[in-house]
């Protein structure tokens, strides 16, 4: 009997994909199977999976809405591909950090807080009000007044009143912390405003601020601030938003302190630019709100309890403990709500995030934790025949936790879904039903499918991934000896339990342990702020189309100056974001045509042909090349170009060498950061920080996004840093880095309140011989295969 026509669509067909560096890629992916995409960082995995398959699926779903609704949605251009068939609804679970708004917590980002608020509004004793009475994002307000309405053709005045009962603490406005601003960090009182008294980033008298302060009339901009009267100083510091007119232009004046609270303190610290973060750290001290003790809630919301627990207590509990509390409640009147709450909390525990608490700010989650938090809402979903797309779901996971992640991916597949995973870890590649290997290399040397088939077939193939799939780094026969030690005493950040540890200097130290055991709390909390310590964290580089490796690393600065000096003109001419920009596309290189609800059309600028600079700027050369030619150079060629001859430029050569050291030789200097993968951005950050002066480098999971073949190069780079007299401390789960270490500090034994203790200190060989910890057991199994 021939199969039903509807049962024949069991493949996703891609024909002629050309997004980013893809070279006319064609592939057929089996539905309802787990397909893993492998290949070096920058080989085109994300371009195929995210920018082609997932993007087209989401675009086509958006097109099912009316034009009116589409007008409110982000418009997406069709990916550069000839044919895409057999697509199903794509749900993307990526590594992007969750919103860094200080009001966003793990509880608000999931449905947990919403369910708890309803639970406490129904069962809380004493009863204090509706669900919003337990929300720290809703303020209590009330008002009354006369309202004019028309009834029967006559105007009638009625008195109306309203009130909203919210749970927001009135003192800290639901933030849990109050701030105190150091005025000496805002201005130099001995100077006048016109002499540059203000020391706040971006507050210059040349721009709008100068026009406002000179024209407001409340103080003399030529008088030193120390000589201001009480009224003048109050106007400068505390004046509320006031409309003023300066030179016929309507402007708004706002005092320095409310302006800082509005522009700086409304953002999460981690999301700030480095110089703004340094200013905030210098000028503002944050203390726990004395009124709500950091819970963000009113006294009434904290007084209502269920089973002896208030909503503030529930949000502060470790989620694994909160799940046990929820299972202990038996209340038939809210049975469906309780069932959903228990399922949600159990999902947190099952996915390995039971050590978090619901009041944890979502901006403080690592990339891996954020990705797993996003997974939770899909685990209990009844949807089937959906395509789930994951971007390295094993990031930030200990080998012990990777096994649990694998089980979750298989569970999603077994419900009848298509699971597409971009991954580097061999343990995650091993569970694939189908493997697509891209390469052979990265950037312009990649973008092709070099293998397609089973894991066993990949292992036998001669591709870069196939050759390195069974790589094992052996323990070093001899380890370095520490020159001195950095003492950490009584560390108690987050879940650390009064930890005392000596971190050896002059060697390669690896800090490890299961996710949530306290590694980052120990190193970032106790080491990062010390003098001479350079930290390369997991914070994402925000990349627009106008930012590129040359601008981010500071490389463009010496290049612009060299071009200006060689040609006797201004350096600003050699910036596509300044005076040198093509007048037609304003230096973007592309023209974007907005067609309302239709897909936005992006076309290469006809005037500059995508080179971004005006024609007269391209006439100026340095070392025989124009500025556009230089930005088109890959890092590997640029290193040679700036090393000798007419184009010798030591300042640029030094930065380029750092980029080459982190295996980014294939990236062009002008490639937009928005087109780089997460792993590539992480390594650009590492290269940038390597140029800073410091005796100790702290690297937070530098293997993120690295292919198996590139891990060797990273180990060689770490060795070079140590041999040059630096101390290197690495927070890492990758067993190759552990095996290569001179000293290991293992935290645990578990996560959350089951962790926070040092369970092992010593050499990797001692850890393998000891096997008393989870890390020791996994490392022993790893090196046994070396």
ZAMARGU-4260 file (C-alpha; in steps of 0.2 Angstrom, whole numbers, plus 5000, padded with zeros to 4 digits):
<rodrens>
0) 5000/5000/5000 | 5008/5017/4995 | 5010/5030/5009 | 4998/5044/5011 | 5004/5060/5002
5) 5004/5069/5018 | 5017/5057/5025 | 5030/5060/5012 | 5036/5076/5018 | 5049/5070/5030
10) 5064/5081/5025 | 5069/5099/5026 | 5077/5103/5009 | 5089/5118/5007 | 5095/5122/4990
15) 5108/5136/4985 | 5110/5144/5002 | 5122/5159/5001 | 5119/5169/5018 | 5136/5176/5024
20) 5150/5164/5019 | 5139/5150/5013 | 5144/5144/4995 | 5128/5138/4987 | 5125/5125/5000
25) 5112/5112/4997 | 5107/5099/5011 | 5092/5088/5016 | 5088/5086/5035 | 5078/5072/5042
30) 5062/5078/5052 | 5059/5071/5069 | 5077/5068/5071 | 5091/5076/5081 | 5104/5084/5068
35) 5120/5091/5075 | 5130/5104/5065 | 5148/5104/5067 | 5163/5114/5060 | 5176/5127/5066
40) 5170/5143/5073 | 5165/5154/5058 | 5163/5139/5046 | 5145/5144/5042 | 5135/5133/5055
45) 5125/5148/5062 | 5123/5155/5044 | 5114/5139/5038 | 5104/5135/5054 | 5099/5152/5061
50) 5101/5164/5047 | 5093/5153/5034 | 5082/5139/5040 | 5076/5147/5056 | 5075/5165/5049
55) 5064/5159/5034 | 5053/5149/5045 | 5050/5164/5057 | 5047/5176/5042 | 5034/5165/5034
60) 5025/5163/5050 | 5025/5182/5052 | 5017/5183/5034 | 5002/5174/5040 | 4997/5189/5050
65) 4987/5204/5042 | 4997/5218/5035 | 4991/5229/5050 | 4999/5217/5063 | 5015/5214/5053
70) 5017/5233/5054 | 5021/5231/5072 | 5033/5216/5070 | 5051/5217/5065 | 5052/5215/5046
75) 5064/5202/5040 | 5071/5200/5023 | 5071/5183/5014 | 5087/5174/5017 | 5098/5172/5001
80) 5093/5154/4996 | 5085/5147/4981 | 5074/5134/4988 | 5068/5130/5006 | 5055/5116/5007
85) 5047/5106/5022 | 5050/5119/5035 | 5040/5118/5051 | 5038/5131/5065 | 5055/5136/5072
90) 5058/5139/5090 | 5075/5147/5093 | 5084/5144/5110 | 5100/5154/5108 | 5114/5160/5119
95) 5109/5179/5120 | 5109/5185/5137 | 5092/5188/5145 | 5086/5206/5147 | 5097/5216/5158
100) 5084/5227/5165 | 5087/5228/5184 | 5068/5224/5187 | 5069/5208/5177 | 5073/5192/5188
105) 5072/5174/5185 | 5055/5173/5192 | 5048/5188/5181 | 5057/5181/5165 | 5048/5164/5167
110) 5030/5162/5173 | 5035/5157/5191 | 5032/5175/5199 | 5015/5177/5190 | 5009/5160/5197
115) 5016/5164/5215 | 5007/5180/5215 | 4990/5172/5211 | 4994/5159/5224 | 4997/5171/5238
120) 4982/5182/5233 | 4971/5167/5235 | 4979/5158/5250 | 4989/5171/5259 | 4985/5174/5277
125) 4981/5188/5280 | 4973/5192/5263 | 4981/5209/5257 | 4974/5211/5240 | 4974/5205/5221
130) 4989/5197/5213 | 4997/5214/5209 | 4998/5218/5227 | 5013/5205/5227 | 5021/5213/5212
135) 5037/5223/5215 | 5034/5231/5198 | 5017/5239/5202 | 5017/5254/5213 | 5002/5259/5224
140) 4993/5274/5218 | 4977/5283/5221 | 4968/5298/5215 | 4952/5308/5215 | 4944/5322/5205
145) 4929/5329/5196 | 4925/5320/5179 | 4914/5329/5166 | 4903/5317/5156 | 4888/5319/5144
150) 4872/5311/5148 | 4856/5314/5138 | 4864/5329/5129 | 4868/5338/5146 | 4886/5339/5154
155) 4886/5331/5171 | 4900/5333/5183 | 4904/5318/5194 | 4917/5315/5207 | 4927/5299/5204
160) 4941/5291/5213 | 4953/5276/5209 | 4966/5267/5218 | 4979/5254/5212 | 4986/5242/5226
165) 5004/5237/5221 | 5018/5228/5230 | 5032/5239/5225 | 5042/5245/5240 | 5040/5264/5240
170) 5058/5268/5246 | 5068/5259/5233 | 5054/5258/5220 | 5055/5239/5218 | 5074/5238/5215
175) 5079/5231/5231 | 5094/5243/5233 | 5095/5262/5236 | 5110/5273/5230 | 5120/5287/5236
180) 5129/5298/5224 | 5146/5305/5228 | 5146/5323/5222 | 5165/5325/5221 | 5164/5312/5207
185) 5152/5322/5197 | 5161/5338/5196 | 5177/5348/5201 | 5170/5361/5212 | 5186/5372/5210
190) 5181/5375/5191 | 5167/5383/5182 | 5155/5374/5170 | 5164/5383/5155 | 5181/5377/5162
195) 5175/5359/5161 | 5170/5356/5179 | 5159/5341/5175 | 5167/5324/5175 | 5152/5313/5170
200) 5155/5303/5154 | 5147/5312/5139 | 5143/5328/5148 | 5153/5341/5138 | 5150/5360/5136
205) 5152/5359/5117 | 5136/5350/5114 | 5118/5351/5120 | 5122/5351/5138 | 5133/5367/5135
210) 5118/5375/5127 | 5106/5371/5141 | 5118/5375/5155 | 5122/5392/5148 | 5105/5397/5143
215) 5094/5391/5158 | 5099/5406/5168 | 5098/5398/5185 | 5117/5399/5188 | 5133/5408/5181
220) 5142/5395/5170 | 5158/5406/5172 | 5158/5405/5191 | 5167/5390/5201 | 5154/5378/5207
225) 5162/5380/5225 | 5155/5398/5225 | 5137/5393/5220 | 5123/5399/5232 | 5112/5385/5240
230) 5098/5389/5227 | 5111/5388/5212 | 5118/5372/5218 | 5100/5365/5220 | 5096/5370/5202
235) 5112/5362/5195 | 5110/5345/5205 | 5091/5342/5209 | 5080/5352/5197 | 5066/5342/5191
240) 5062/5341/5172 | 5058/5359/5166 | 5054/5366/5149 | 5066/5380/5144 | 5069/5390/5128
245) 5087/5393/5122 | 5090/5403/5107 | 5072/5400/5101 | 5074/5381/5103 | 5063/5372/5116
250) 5074/5361/5127 | 5071/5351/5144 | 5082/5355/5158 | 5085/5341/5171 | 5097/5342/5186
255) 5112/5331/5187 | 5106/5318/5200 | 5089/5315/5192 | 5098/5314/5175 | 5111/5301/5181
260) 5097/5291/5189 | 5087/5292/5172 | 5101/5288/5160 | 5114/5277/5170 | 5105/5270/5185
265) 5090/5264/5176 | 5101/5251/5166 | 5109/5235/5173 | 5127/5238/5177 | 5133/5223/5166
270) 5125/5231/5151 | 5134/5248/5153 | 5149/5253/5142 | 5166/5250/5151 | 5169/5269/5154
275) 5151/5272/5160 | 5152/5257/5172 | 5169/5264/5179 | 5160/5280/5182 | 5145/5272/5191
280) 5157/5261/5202 | 5166/5277/5206 | 5152/5289/5209 | 5137/5278/5216 | 5137/5267/5231
285) 5122/5254/5231 | 5116/5248/5248 | 5102/5236/5252 | 5085/5245/5254 | 5083/5247/5273
290) 5064/5247/5272 | 5061/5231/5262 | 5078/5222/5266 | 5081/5220/5247 | 5065/5210/5244
295) 5058/5224/5233 | 5041/5222/5241 | 5030/5232/5253 | 5028/5227/5271 | 5010/5221/5267
300) 5015/5209/5253 | 5029/5202/5265 | 5016/5200/5279 | 5005/5188/5269 | 5010/5170/5271
305) 5006/5152/5264 | 5012/5138/5274 | 5023/5149/5285 | 5032/5156/5270 | 5030/5174/5262
310) 5032/5177/5244 | 5048/5186/5247 | 5054/5170/5256 | 5048/5159/5242 | 5058/5170/5229
315) 5074/5170/5239 | 5073/5151/5242 | 5084/5139/5231 | 5072/5133/5217 | 5075/5115/5222
320) 5069/5119/5240 | 5055/5129/5233 | 5049/5114/5222 | 5049/5104/5238 | 5038/5117/5247
325) 5026/5118/5232 | 5024/5099/5232 | 5019/5100/5251 | 5005/5111/5248 | 4988/5103/5246
330) 4974/5115/5242 | 4960/5109/5230 | 4954/5127/5226 | 4970/5131/5217 | 4974/5113/5211
335) 4977/5118/5192 | 4988/5132/5197 | 4998/5122/5209 | 5001/5108/5196 | 5008/5120/5184
340) 5019/5129/5197 | 5026/5112/5202 | 5029/5107/5184 | 5038/5123/5181 | 5049/5122/5196
345) 5053/5103/5193 | 5059/5108/5175 | 5071/5120/5183 | 5078/5106/5194 | 5078/5093/5179
350) 5088/5105/5168 | 5101/5108/5181 | 5096/5125/5187 | 5089/5120/5204 | 5102/5130/5212
355) 5095/5147/5206 | 5083/5157/5215 | 5068/5167/5208 | 5074/5183/5214 | 5091/5182/5204
360) 5092/5196/5192 | 5091/5189/5174 | 5105/5200/5168 | 5117/5190/5180 | 5114/5173/5172
365) 5128/5167/5161 | 5125/5163/5142 | 5122/5144/5146 | 5111/5148/5161 | 5100/5160/5151
370) 5098/5147/5137 | 5093/5133/5149 | 5080/5145/5157 | 5073/5149/5140 | 5072/5130/5137
375) 5061/5127/5152 | 5045/5134/5144 | 5047/5121/5130 | 5050/5106/5140 | 5032/5104/5146
380) 5024/5110/5129 | 5011/5099/5120 | 5017/5105/5103 | 5024/5092/5092 | 5031/5093/5074
385) 5040/5109/5079 | 5059/5113/5074 | 5069/5117/5090 | 5085/5126/5086 | 5099/5126/5099
390) 5115/5136/5099 | 5128/5126/5109 | 5117/5121/5123 | 5132/5113/5133 | 5140/5130/5136
395) 5144/5133/5154 | 5140/5114/5158 | 5151/5102/5168 | 5153/5085/5159 | 5142/5079/5173
400) 5128/5091/5167 | 5130/5088/5149 | 5123/5070/5151 | 5107/5078/5158 | 5106/5091/5143
405) 5108/5077/5131 | 5093/5068/5139 | 5082/5084/5137 | 5087/5086/5119 | 5082/5068/5116
410) 5066/5070/5125 | 5061/5084/5114 | 5065/5074/5099 | 5055/5059/5105 | 5040/5069/5107
415) 5040/5070/5088 | 5050/5086/5085 | 5065/5091/5074 | 5080/5096/5084 | 5094/5106/5076
420) 5109/5109/5087 | 5125/5119/5083 | 5138/5111/5094 | 5157/5108/5097 | 5157/5096/5112
425) 5160/5077/5107 | 5149/5071/5121 | 5134/5081/5113 | 5139/5076/5095 | 5138/5058/5100
430) 5119/5058/5102 | 5116/5064/5085 | 5105/5054/5073 | 5112/5065/5058 | 5128/5076/5057
435) 5131/5090/5045 | 5150/5096/5046 | 5154/5113/5038 | 5171/5119/5033 | 5184/5115/5028
440) 5190/5131/5037 | 5182/5147/5043 | 5177/5163/5035 | 5180/5164/5016 | 5189/5147/5017
445) 5173/5139/5024 | 5154/5139/5020 | 5154/5121/5012 | 5147/5105/5018 | 5162/5093/5020
450) 5152/5079/5028 | 5134/5073/5030 | 5129/5057/5038 | 5131/5047/5055 | 5143/5050/5069
455) 5152/5034/5065 | 5154/5041/5047 | 5160/5057/5054 | 5173/5048/5064 | 5179/5039/5049
460) 5179/5054/5038 | 5195/5064/5034 | 5187/5081/5039 | 5194/5092/5053 | 5180/5088/5065
465) 5182/5069/5061 | 5200/5069/5064 | 5199/5078/5081 | 5183/5070/5087 | 5192/5058/5098
470) 5206/5070/5103 | 5212/5068/5121 | 5224/5080/5129 | 5236/5069/5140 | 5241/5075/5158
475) 5257/5085/5158 | 5272/5075/5164 | 5278/5090/5173 | 5269/5105/5180 | 5275/5122/5184
480) 5278/5128/5202 | 5270/5143/5209 | 5281/5159/5212 | 5269/5165/5225 | 5251/5164/5230
485) 5236/5176/5230 | 5226/5174/5246 | 5207/5173/5247 | 5200/5173/5264 | 5182/5171/5270
490) 5174/5173/5253 | 5155/5172/5255 | 5148/5180/5239 | 5132/5171/5234 | 5133/5153/5239
495) 5151/5153/5245 | 5153/5146/5262 | 5167/5156/5270 | 5180/5150/5258 | 5199/5151/5261
500) 5210/5147/5246 | 5227/5151/5240 | 5227/5154/5221 | 5245/5150/5214 | 5253/5164/5203
505) 5265/5161/5189 | 5256/5146/5183 | 5240/5140/5174 | 5227/5138/5187 | 5210/5130/5182
510) 5195/5133/5193 | 5181/5120/5190 | 5166/5112/5197 | 5148/5109/5192 | 5137/5123/5186
515) 5132/5134/5201 | 5145/5127/5212 | 5152/5145/5215 | 5167/5146/5203 | 5162/5163/5196
520) 5157/5169/5213 | 5174/5165/5220 | 5185/5172/5206 | 5175/5187/5200 | 5170/5191/5218
525) 5187/5190/5226 | 5200/5192/5213 | 5193/5202/5199 | 5193/5219/5208 | 5212/5217/5213
530) 5225/5228/5205 | 5234/5221/5190 | 5220/5208/5186 | 5214/5208/5169 | 5196/5200/5167
535) 5189/5193/5151 | 5171/5188/5155 | 5157/5180/5145 | 5148/5197/5143 | 5142/5198/5125
540) 5150/5211/5113 | 5136/5222/5106 | 5139/5223/5088 | 5130/5234/5075 | 5133/5234/5056
545) 5144/5249/5059 | 5156/5241/5072 | 5170/5229/5066 | 5186/5221/5073 | 5196/5236/5068
550) 5184/5248/5078 | 5181/5237/5093 | 5200/5233/5096 | 5206/5251/5094 | 5215/5245/5079
555) 5207/5259/5068 | 5215/5273/5078 | 5233/5271/5073 | 5228/5266/5056 | 5218/5282/5053
560) 5232/5293/5061 | 5245/5284/5049 | 5234/5288/5034 | 5231/5306/5040 | 5250/5309/5042
565) 5255/5301/5026 | 5243/5312/5016 | 5243/5328/5026 | 5224/5327/5030 | 5212/5325/5045
570) 5211/5307/5053 | 5192/5309/5054 | 5192/5307/5035 | 5197/5289/5037 | 5181/5284/5047
575) 5166/5278/5038 | 5156/5284/5054 | 5163/5302/5052 | 5169/5314/5039 | 5174/5300/5027
580) 5157/5292/5025 | 5150/5290/5008 | 5136/5304/5007 | 5124/5292/4998 | 5123/5278/5011
585) 5130/5288/5026 | 5145/5276/5028 | 5134/5260/5030 | 5138/5253/5013 | 5120/5247/5010
590) 5104/5256/5007 | 5089/5250/5017 | 5072/5252/5009 | 5057/5251/5021 | 5042/5244/5013
595) 5030/5245/5028 | 5023/5227/5032 | 5033/5220/5017 | 5051/5213/5020 | 5064/5227/5021
600) 5075/5227/5005 | 5094/5229/5008 | 5104/5233/4993 | 5123/5238/4991 | 5125/5257/4989
605) 5128/5261/4970 | 5139/5276/4973 | 5152/5268/4984 | 5149/5250/4979 | 5148/5244/4997
610) 5165/5252/5002 | 5157/5264/5014 | 5169/5279/5010 | 5167/5294/4998 | 5177/5293/4982
615) 5189/5307/4987 | 5195/5298/5003 | 5199/5282/4993 | 5212/5292/4983 | 5223/5293/4998
620) 5234/5278/5001 | 5246/5271/5014 | 5258/5258/5009 | 5250/5258/4992 | 5232/5253/4998
625) 5217/5264/5002 | 5208/5264/5019 | 5194/5252/5011 | 5208/5240/5004 | 5215/5239/5022
630) 5198/5236/5030 | 5196/5222/5017 | 5212/5213/5022 | 5210/5197/5033 | 5220/5198/5049
635) 5233/5186/5043 | 5237/5197/5028 | 5236/5213/5038 | 5249/5206/5051 | 5262/5205/5036
640) 5256/5222/5028 | 5259/5232/5044 | 5275/5223/5049 | 5288/5231/5038 | 5291/5242/5023
645) 5282/5258/5019 | 5267/5252/5029 | 5276/5247/5045 | 5265/5252/5060 | 5270/5244/5077
650) 5254/5250/5086 | 5243/5241/5073 | 5254/5226/5071 | 5254/5222/5090 | 5234/5222/5090
655) 5234/5211/5075 | 5246/5199/5082 | 5234/5197/5097 | 5220/5193/5085 | 5230/5181/5075
660) 5235/5172/5092 | 5217/5169/5096 | 5214/5160/5079 | 5205/5174/5070 | 5217/5176/5055
665) 5203/5173/5043 | 5192/5188/5049 | 5193/5204/5039 | 5196/5220/5048 | 5180/5228/5042
670) 5168/5213/5044 | 5153/5219/5054 | 5153/5212/5072 | 5134/5208/5069 | 5140/5194/5056
675) 5152/5186/5068 | 5148/5170/5079 | 5147/5171/5098 | 5164/5161/5099 | 5172/5174/5087
680) 5166/5189/5097 | 5172/5181/5113 | 5190/5179/5105 | 5190/5197/5099 | 5187/5202/5117
685) 5201/5191/5123 | 5213/5198/5110 | 5208/5216/5115 | 5211/5213/5134 | 5228/5204/5130
690) 5234/5221/5126 | 5231/5228/5143 | 5244/5229/5156 | 5242/5217/5171 | 5251/5203/5179
695) 5236/5191/5181 | 5223/5186/5167 | 5206/5179/5173 | 5198/5170/5158 | 5179/5165/5160
700) 5177/5149/5149 | 5188/5154/5134 | 5184/5138/5125 | 5166/5145/5122 | 5162/5142/5103
705) 5179/5134/5100 | 5181/5119/5088 | 5190/5104/5095 | 5205/5108/5083 | 5206/5126/5090
710) 5207/5120/5108 | 5225/5115/5105 | 5229/5133/5099 | 5221/5140/5115 | 5231/5129/5126
715) 5247/5135/5117 | 5241/5153/5119 | 5239/5151/5138 | 5256/5143/5139 | 5264/5158/5130
720) 5255/5170/5142 | 5262/5160/5157 | 5279/5158/5150 | 5280/5177/5147 | 5278/5179/5166
725) 5259/5181/5168 | 5248/5172/5180 | 5233/5164/5171 | 5217/5159/5180 | 5204/5150/5169
730) 5186/5146/5175 | 5183/5131/5164 | 5173/5114/5161 | 5183/5108/5146 | 5193/5093/5151
735) 5207/5097/5139 | 5210/5113/5148 | 5209/5104/5165 | 5221/5091/5159 | 5234/5104/5154
740) 5233/5114/5170 | 5247/5116/5182 | 5235/5117/5197 | 5216/5114/5199 | 5204/5121/5211
745) 5188/5111/5211 | 5172/5118/5219 | 5157/5108/5224 | 5152/5095/5229 | 5135/5101/5221
750) 5127/5117/5216 | 5118/5131/5225 | 5118/5128/5244 | 5125/5110/5241 | 5141/5119/5234
755) 5151/5134/5238 | 5166/5124/5246 | 5183/5119/5239 | 5183/5100/5237 | 5200/5098/5229
760) 5216/5108/5227 | 5231/5101/5218 | 5238/5095/5202 | 5227/5087/5188 | 5237/5070/5191
765) 5232/5071/5210 | 5214/5074/5205 | 5213/5059/5193 | 5222/5048/5206 | 5210/5054/5220
770) 5193/5053/5210 | 5184/5059/5225 | 5175/5073/5216 | 5163/5073/5201 | 5176/5082/5191
775) 5190/5069/5196 | 5179/5055/5190 | 5175/5063/5173 | 5193/5069/5171 | 5200/5051/5174
780) 5188/5044/5161 | 5194/5058/5149 | 5213/5055/5151 | 5210/5036/5150 | 5206/5038/5132
785) 5221/5049/5128
</rodrens>
